[in-house]
């Protein structure tokens, strides 16, 4: 039987996912589109993202074990996420993947999965404004 490796394994496992999360969240506070979406203290967000990305890329189901089914869109509905936010998130995640050494076909596959997820997370139009009284 062929040795089937997951994206998690191909990327380098837990060490790479931890570095990816650290690099990504080091960029968030300086990003004018992303910073407003996140709390000032990113420690819990980093922890949850590590658990989620581990599971998302085929590693152990750490997020589900700790928090139940991911239900990403439902968990993020309280945050207004536009296409601009999704693009910013993908740009920073793409930079972070490259900074931790993920390139070539692995980069392409990981970004394709992340792109589908980012698009799914959009819950608000760019030009949506509250109605004037």
N, C-alpha and C positions, 0 to 999 in steps of 0.2 A: 504494500500500500504506500502511496506517495506521502511524503512528509508535507502536510499542509500547514503553512505558516500564515498567521494573521498579520494585518497591517501593524498591529502592536508589536509583534515579534520582529517583523521586518524592519521596523523603525529603531529597534534597540530596547524595547520593553520599558520597564518602569523608570529607569534612569533617564531615558530620552523624554518620556512624557513629563516627568517632573521638571526637567530643564525647559521644555517647551512652555509649560505653564508659567514658570518663573520669567522667562524671556518675554512672553506675551504680556503678562501683567506688569512688567517693568515699563512697557510702552503705553499702557492705558492712561495713566494720569497726565501724560503729555499730549494725548490725542484730543483735539477739541471736539470731535464727534463722539468719542467713546467715554471720555471722563465723566460727563454728566449722567451717564447711565449706571455708573457703579458707585458703591459706597466709598468713603475715604479710606477706610480700613479694608484692604482687599484680602486679608488672611483667610476668612471663611470662603470667599469666592474662589480663591486659589485652591483651597482644599477640595471644594466641590468640583471644580473644573478638572483637577487631577483625577478624581474618582470617575467623573463622567467620561473624559477622553480615554482613560484606560479601557473602560467598557466599550465605548463607541468604536474604538479601533480594534476590538476583538480580544482584549485582555480579560482578566477576571471581572466579574460583574460587581465591582466594588460599589458603584453608585446605587444600584438596585438593592444591594445588601444593606446599605446604610440609610437610604431614603425612599425606597420603593421605586416603582417604574419612573423613568426619567420624565415623561410627559413634558418635554421642554417648552412647547408653545404655551401650554396652560400655566406652567410655573413662571413664565415671563410676561404674561398678559398685563400685569400691573405696571410694566415698563413700556413706554411708547417706543417702538422700534420701527424705523423707516428703512427704505431701501438704502438711503445714505448711510445709516448706521450699519446695515448689513455689509455694505461695500467697505466701510472703514474697518469693521471687525475682520473681514476677509483679508484686507490689505495687511493689517498688523499680524494676523495669524500666518499669512504667507511669508512675511518677513521673518517671523519667529521660527517657522519650520526650516527656512534656509539657514538661519543663524545656528540652529542646533545640528546642522549637517544633513538635513533631509533634502534630497535632490532627485532629479530625473524622474523615472516612472513612479517611484514611491511618492514623491512630491505631488505629481499629477493626480494620482489616485486619491491621496489624502485630501487635496484641495477640492477635488470633485465632490467628495462626500461632505466636506465642510461647506461647500457652496450650496448644495441642496439643503442642508440644515439651516444655513443663514437665510436663504430665501424663504423657507418655511416659517422662520421666526418673525418675519415682517408682519406687523399688526396695525400699521398706521400709514396713511398717505403722507408724502413729503410736504404737501402744502396745506395740510389739515390745521386749521386754526379755530379756536372757539368762536362762536358767533358773537358779533358785537351786540351789546344791549340796545 
